[in-house]
Amino acid sequence: MTGSPKRIALLTSGGDCAGLNAALRAVVLRAAALGWEVVGIKQGAHGLMGRPPQTLSLSVQSVDTIMMRQGGTILGTTNKGNPFSWPMPDGSVRDLSQDMLEGFRSLNCDALIGIGGDGSLNILQRLATLGNIPLVGIPKTIDNDLGLTETSIGFDTAVAVATEALDRLQPTAASHDRIMLLEVMGRDAGHIALAAGIAGGADVILIPEIPYDIQRVAQHIKDIRGQGRNFALVVVSEAVRTQEGGRMMNEFYGGQKRLGGIGHVIGAQIAELCQAETRVTVLGHVQRGGQPSAQDRLIASAFGVHAVELIAAGKFNRMVAWSNRQVIDVPLAEAVKHYQKVEKSGSLVRTARGLGICLGDNSNDP
Ligand code: F6P
């Protein structure tokens, strides 16, 4: 299975998350065992725009075990700019895909491993098809919304961080007779909110997949208080809409728009309807940083090793995936097409309902 020695390129793209460095390490170690060279591309595919492209040579010496324990990505990454419609300083948009492909060719690599979420793997796949680049994808996203894999690198750590936040909010909520609302990330899907809400003992979990009625949410909290409990915990995914259907967005430097702020809207409504002190915590990027959980290190390691083995076997346009306690591989094009929202009749939704957690709709009614 070793074949002739290869030189492979490796990049991380999209938003960072915990576990990326563990995946990079696994790729380098497996490749080194096969006698291959690994070239890290900096700042995602953007590194290919530089002349020469911005790279970092990755060897066994450069990937010690300290790296596996660190959050972020030593290669850097970006979730801005699509090479097929690149924003120019004068406000126009240009297709710079050929520049990136030229950059890749200049590296003289036999294959590319791209670690990304649905958006960035989609772009990489388009680039690879256009430029005939042998590509293998590794899924990462705290949102866990990539299709054809049960989990992606970063999700487990994000859930652990959000659960810990609820563990910390509960005693202060109880001490002050307050309702504590935690807004968590998840660009279009409520996986983090649902998992952390269950694990962290939330009373209410609102996710974008299940429309909510604020009166019902308030009544659930009033019932809890009526039964003698003086506090309540509410988890809201950032992608939840207002009652009128709007998305709460913030605009950042460079015109980048990101979700955020729905927690404050819903928190104010709960305070008013329940006539109770309500405080809102927006967890934000804390969910992406820090040490990866053991589970994220494990799947990142398994994904990295399997990605190299796919290249050794000459199997391309595949994405490594997790299924039934195993690492497998699936067609990359299918995975990026198949968006994975929370299943409304799925196991965790049924678990939440079974625990009496209010999901904002009427399905818990007797
Ligand atoms: O997709 C990952 C994610 O963390 C989302 O959950 C969130 O909406 C977004 O990225 C935040 O992006 P940025 O890092 O650009 O603020």
Residues whose N, C-alpha, C, O or C-beta is under 5 A from the ligand:
A	BS01	F6P	G15 D143 M185 G186 R187 R258 L259
